[in-house]
Amino acid sequence: TDSEKRAETAKSLDESLGKIAEALKQETEKRQQSLDQKQMASQLKQLQQQTQAMQNAREFVQEAIIREETIQSKATENLSTKDQFQNLARDQLLLEEDMANAREQNPDGFESVASQFEKAENEMRQTTRALNAGQDNAPSTSKQAVDSLEQLDESLAKQQQQMEDSQQEKIAQQMQQLINQLGEMEKKPDDFSTEEKQQTA
């Protein structure tokens, strides 16, 4: 009868719409998953860049510590005559300039420790003035600069460790996503394109 045909047609349309809705849902989920993966990959790359910037900053600071310790040691040895203080002042000024250049060339590496960086810079300037003026406190001022640089290095080390921990967490999340996607491919291989399978593999 006409009513039965209409009911059958309505049922068929309903089933077709259901399949379309399910297909759209799956496609949306796949697109979202792909978007999540791209976003995570971008975050991971950013973390890697920040970690490298911090590593570069630490390498410079550790070199600066050695140079400042040398100045402090020589100033102590030369305290009685002070005939080398002008040479040491030039060495100190050069270290100040190198510090400023390091920050300018690697702003991301020093961004999180800006106040400590400026404290070390200030104490270096005081050391340069003390050496130029031939003051007896030049060695102790230089020692303060060494201490500030060491504190700066410790802060950078902590920041770097946090970055590396976050990076490892992102990698673990990405690996788990890939494992989940591989599991879905094994259950429903026809739902994934050849390109998607290759990208996951």
Helices and strands as residue ranges (DSSP letters): H 2-77, H 85-105, H 107-110, G 111-113, H 114-132, H 138-187, G 189-191, H 194-200
